[in-house]
């Protein structure tokens, strides 16, 4: 849960909310999500006193080989951990932890209402999860690592990409790790062609802004998760891929037909910095914006 003063992943201990870990959280600039917090910590041999999680919590171990011991709901266990080991703790879990050695960890906190909304729109009940103290899932690890990489780089791909990765992580948790796995195959409604056109027009009109997935989905009255899936089914692209294509087309037009600088074109096409713009442009087109302009 977010600590209102520090925007930290926090838990209930001795009837007050405190940061889960006392160490400094590496979290980059302001995080792009609502209801989700992500932190990277370097922890030592230490004990985390008993606490209660108000939100869903997921740990991913990045480095370290030492074991850990846990106590929860009258049970106790010792786990041998390694990079890729995960801990999954649903909201309401009360536990105590003892780490026997140093490690680096990505820790994600998610408001459980986010996954409940996805499950409800698929026709299911609010999901329940069981504690998992030694979880392995390569796909889940990749998604959480991608979120960590984006965080470390300052979210260069913007809010829409961050939202899509988070939606993918929530989907994976529901399908694979809920106590009653959620079938996400059923979607209420869909995305008719007039609505698809409306979405594309909205994106084109707002290429200079850091668009959110939720904001675009609201244009057609779908949840972010189901909008992203319907959009891909109809277009063969994720909303982020479509947005990036449109930004590149706009950038090429500005570079060819105006005297705007590369930095100004970057700002006009929604990039945080000219460095991110040049990198994305080169990845998509094989040359820098300056070289493309000269050739054009």
C-alpha positions as CSV (number, residue, x, y, z in Angstrom):
1,X,0.0,0.0,0.0
2,X,1.2,3.5,-0.7
3,X,2.3,5.6,2.2
4,X,0.6,8.9,1.6
5,X,3.7,10.9,2.7
6,X,6.4,9.0,1.0
7,X,4.7,7.1,-1.8
8,X,6.3,3.9,-0.5
9,X,5.1,0.3,-0.4
10,X,3.8,0.2,3.2
11,X,2.3,-2.4,5.6
12,X,0.4,-2.3,8.8
13,X,2.6,-2.8,11.9
14,X,1.6,-1.9,15.5
15,X,-1.6,-0.2,14.2
16,X,0.2,2.2,11.9
17,X,1.3,2.2,8.3
18,X,5.1,2.0,7.8
19,X,7.4,1.2,4.8
20,X,7.7,-2.6,4.2
21,X,11.5,-2.3,4.1
22,X,13.5,0.3,5.9
23,X,16.1,0.5,3.1
24,X,16.0,3.3,0.6
25,X,13.7,2.4,-2.3
26,X,15.0,2.8,-5.9
27,X,11.9,3.9,-7.7
28,X,13.0,6.4,-10.4
29,X,10.8,9.4,-11.2
30,X,7.1,9.5,-10.4
31,X,5.6,6.1,-11.1
32,X,3.2,5.8,-14.0
33,X,0.5,3.7,-12.5
34,X,-2.6,4.3,-10.3
35,X,-2.9,1.5,-7.6
36,X,0.5,0.0,-8.3
37,X,3.9,0.7,-6.7
38,X,7.2,-0.9,-7.6
39,X,10.5,-0.6,-5.7
40,X,13.9,-2.1,-5.9
41,X,15.8,-2.9,-2.7
42,X,19.2,-4.2,-1.7
43,X,18.5,-6.1,1.5
44,X,21.0,-7.6,4.0
45,X,20.7,-10.4,6.5
46,X,17.7,-9.0,8.4
47,X,14.4,-9.7,10.0
48,X,11.1,-8.0,9.0
49,X,8.9,-8.0,12.1
50,X,5.3,-9.2,11.9
51,X,3.2,-7.0,9.6
52,X,0.0,-7.1,7.6
53,X,-0.3,-6.5,3.9
54,X,-3.2,-4.3,2.9
55,X,-2.5,-4.8,-0.8
56,X,-1.4,-7.7,-3.0
57,X,2.4,-8.0,-2.8
58,X,4.8,-9.8,-5.2
59,X,8.6,-10.1,-4.5
60,X,11.1,-11.0,-7.3
61,X,14.6,-12.0,-6.2
62,X,17.2,-10.5,-8.6
63,X,20.5,-11.6,-6.9
64,X,21.6,-13.7,-4.0
65,X,21.6,-17.3,-3.1
66,X,21.0,-17.4,0.7
67,X,17.9,-18.9,2.2
68,X,15.0,-17.3,4.1
69,X,12.6,-18.3,6.8
70,X,9.0,-17.1,7.1
71,X,6.2,-17.3,9.7
72,X,2.5,-16.8,8.7
73,X,-0.9,-17.8,10.0
74,X,0.6,-20.3,12.5
75,X,2.8,-21.9,9.9
76,X,6.6,-21.7,9.4
77,X,8.9,-22.6,6.6
78,X,12.5,-22.3,5.3
79,X,13.1,-21.7,1.6
80,X,16.3,-22.0,-0.5
81,X,16.1,-19.1,-2.8
82,X,18.0,-17.9,-6.0
83,X,17.5,-15.3,-8.7
84,X,14.0,-15.8,-10.2
85,X,12.5,-16.9,-6.9
86,X,9.2,-15.1,-6.1
87,X,7.0,-14.5,-3.1
88,X,3.3,-14.0,-3.6
89,X,1.3,-12.6,-0.7
90,X,-2.4,-11.7,-1.1
91,X,-4.0,-8.7,0.7
92,X,-4.6,-9.5,4.4
93,X,-1.5,-11.7,4.8
94,X,0.1,-11.4,8.2
95,X,3.7,-12.6,8.2
96,X,7.3,-12.3,9.6
97,X,10.4,-12.8,7.5
98,X,14.0,-13.6,8.2
99,X,16.6,-13.3,5.3
100,X,19.8,-15.2,6.0
101,X,21.9,-13.3,3.4
102,X,22.0,-10.3,1.1
103,X,19.9,-10.0,-2.1
104,X,18.4,-7.5,-4.5
105,X,14.7,-7.6,-4.9
106,X,11.9,-6.1,-7.0
107,X,8.8,-5.6,-4.9
108,X,5.4,-4.8,-6.4
109,X,2.3,-3.7,-4.5
110,X,-1.0,-3.8,-6.2
111,X,-4.5,-2.6,-5.1
112,X,-6.5,-5.9,-5.2
113,X,-9.4,-4.0,-6.7
114,X,-7.5,-3.8,-10.0
115,X,-7.5,-7.5,-10.5
116,X,-11.1,-7.8,-9.2
117,X,-12.3,-5.4,-11.9
118,X,-10.6,-7.5,-14.6
119,X,-12.1,-10.7,-13.3
120,X,-15.6,-9.1,-12.9
121,X,-15.6,-7.9,-16.5
122,X,-14.7,-11.5,-17.6
123,X,-17.8,-12.7,-15.8
124,X,-16.0,-14.1,-12.8
125,X,-15.9,-13.4,-9.1
126,X,-13.3,-11.4,-7.2
127,X,-10.1,-13.5,-7.3
128,X,-8.6,-15.1,-4.2
129,X,-4.9,-16.0,-3.9
130,X,-3.0,-18.2,-1.5
131,X,0.4,-17.4,0.0
132,X,3.3,-18.7,-2.1
133,X,6.8,-18.5,-0.5
134,X,8.8,-20.0,-3.3
135,X,7.1,-19.3,-6.7
136,X,8.7,-19.9,-10.0
137,X,7.1,-18.6,-13.2
138,X,9.4,-17.5,-16.1
139,X,6.7,-15.4,-17.8
140,X,5.8,-13.6,-14.6
141,X,9.5,-13.0,-13.9
142,X,10.0,-11.5,-17.4
143,X,7.1,-9.1,-17.0
144,X,8.2,-8.0,-13.5
145,X,11.8,-7.6,-14.8
146,X,10.6,-5.5,-17.7
147,X,8.7,-3.2,-15.2
148,X,11.9,-3.0,-13.2
149,X,14.0,-2.1,-16.3
150,X,11.6,0.6,-17.3
151,X,11.7,2.0,-13.7
152,X,15.5,2.0,-13.7
153,X,15.6,4.0,-17.0
154,X,13.0,6.5,-15.9
155,X,10.0,5.1,-17.8
156,X,11.3,6.2,-21.2
157,X,8.5,4.4,-23.1
158,X,5.8,6.4,-21.2
159,X,2.6,5.6,-19.4
160,X,0.8,3.6,-22.1
161,X,3.6,1.0,-22.3
162,X,3.8,0.9,-18.5
163,X,0.1,0.3,-18.3
164,X,0.2,-2.5,-20.9
165,X,2.9,-4.4,-19.1
166,X,1.1,-4.0,-15.8
167,X,-2.1,-5.3,-17.4
168,X,-0.2,-8.3,-18.8
169,X,1.1,-9.0,-15.3
170,X,-2.4,-8.8,-13.7
171,X,-3.7,-11.1,-16.5
172,X,-1.0,-13.7,-15.9
173,X,-1.6,-13.7,-12.1
174,X,-5.4,-14.2,-12.6
175,X,-5.0,-17.0,-15.2
176,X,-2.2,-19.0,-13.5
177,X,-2.0,-18.2,-9.8
178,X,-5.5,-17.3,-8.5
179,X,-6.9,-20.0,-6.2
180,X,-9.7,-20.3,-8.8
181,X,-8.0,-19.5,-12.1
182,X,-9.9,-16.8,-14.0
183,X,-11.0,-17.5,-17.6
184,X,-10.4,-14.3,-19.4
185,X,-11.7,-15.5,-22.7
186,X,-15.2,-14.0,-22.2
187,X,-15.4,-10.3,-22.9
188,X,-18.5,-8.2,-22.4
189,X,-19.1,-6.2,-25.5
190,X,-16.2,-5.6,-28.0
191,X,-14.7,-3.0,-30.1
192,X,-16.9,-2.2,-33.2
193,X,-15.2,-0.5,-36.1
194,X,-16.7,3.0,-35.4
195,X,-15.2,2.8,-31.9
196,X,-11.9,1.6,-33.3
197,X,-11.9,4.6,-35.6
198,X,-12.7,6.9,-32.6
199,X,-9.7,5.5,-30.7
200,X,-7.4,6.0,-33.6
201,X,-8.5,9.6,-34.0
202,X,-8.1,10.2,-30.3
203,X,-4.5,8.8,-30.4
204,X,-3.6,10.9,-33.5
205,X,-4.9,14.1,-31.9
206,X,-2.9,13.5,-28.7
207,X,0.5,12.3,-30.0
208,X,2.3,15.0,-28.1
209,X,1.0,13.7,-24.7
210,X,2.0,10.9,-22.4
211,X,-1.2,8.9,-22.9
212,X,-2.5,6.4,-20.4
213,X,-4.1,3.1,-21.4
214,X,-7.1,3.9,-19.1
215,X,-7.6,7.2,-20.7
216,X,-7.8,5.7,-24.2
217,X,-10.1,2.9,-23.1
218,X,-12.5,5.3,-21.6
219,X,-13.2,6.7,-25.0
220,X,-14.9,3.5,-25.9
221,X,-16.2,2.5,-22.4
222,X,-14.0,-0.6,-22.0
223,X,-11.7,-1.6,-19.2
224,X,-8.0,-1.0,-20.0
225,X,-7.4,-4.8,-20.0
226,X,-10.2,-5.7,-22.4
227,X,-9.6,-2.7,-24.6
228,X,-5.9,-3.7,-25.1
229,X,-6.9,-7.2,-26.0
230,X,-9.7,-6.2,-28.4
231,X,-7.4,-3.6,-30.0
232,X,-4.7,-6.2,-30.7
233,X,-7.3,-8.7,-32.0
234,X,-8.6,-6.2,-34.6
235,X,-5.4,-4.5,-35.6
236,X,-2.6,-7.0,-34.9
237,X,-0.8,-4.4,-32.8
238,X,-0.9,-3.5,-29.2
239,X,-2.1,0.1,-28.5
240,X,1.5,1.1,-27.7
241,X,2.8,-0.3,-31.0
242,X,0.1,1.7,-32.8
243,X,0.9,4.8,-30.9
244,X,4.6,4.5,-31.7
245,X,3.9,4.0,-35.4
246,X,1.8,7.2,-35.4
247,X,4.5,9.1,-33.5
248,X,7.1,8.0,-36.1
249,X,4.9,9.0,-39.0
250,X,4.3,12.4,-37.4
251,X,8.1,12.8,-36.7
252,X,9.0,12.0,-40.3
253,X,6.5,14.6,-41.6
254,X,7.9,17.2,-39.2
255,X,11.5,16.4,-40.0
256,X,10.9,16.6,-43.8
257,X,8.6,19.5,-44.0
258,X,9.7,21.9,-41.2
259,X,12.7,23.5,-39.7
260,X,12.0,22.2,-36.2
261,X,15.0,20.9,-34.3
262,X,15.2,17.2,-33.4
263,X,14.6,18.2,-29.7
264,X,11.5,20.1,-30.7
265,X,10.2,17.3,-32.9
266,X,10.7,14.9,-29.9
267,X,8.5,17.1,-27.7
268,X,5.9,17.5,-30.4
269,X,5.6,13.7,-30.7
270,X,5.3,12.8,-27.0
271,X,8.8,11.7,-26.1
272,X,10.3,12.6,-22.7
273,X,13.6,13.6,-24.1
274,X,15.4,13.9,-27.4
275,X,17.7,10.9,-26.4
276,X,14.6,8.6,-26.1
277,X,13.3,9.9,-29.4
278,X,16.6,9.3,-31.3
279,X,16.8,5.8,-29.8
280,X,13.3,4.9,-30.8
281,X,13.6,6.4,-34.2
282,X,16.8,4.5,-34.9
283,X,15.3,1.3,-33.7
284,X,12.3,1.6,-35.9
285,X,14.0,3.1,-39.1
286,X,17.6,2.1,-38.8
287,X,19.0,5.7,-38.9
288,X,19.0,8.7,-36.7
289,X,16.4,11.5,-37.2
290,X,19.2,13.8,-38.5
291,X,20.4,11.3,-41.0
292,X,16.8,10.5,-42.1
293,X,16.2,14.2,-42.6
294,X,19.3,14.6,-44.8
295,X,18.3,11.7,-47.0
296,X,14.7,12.9,-47.2
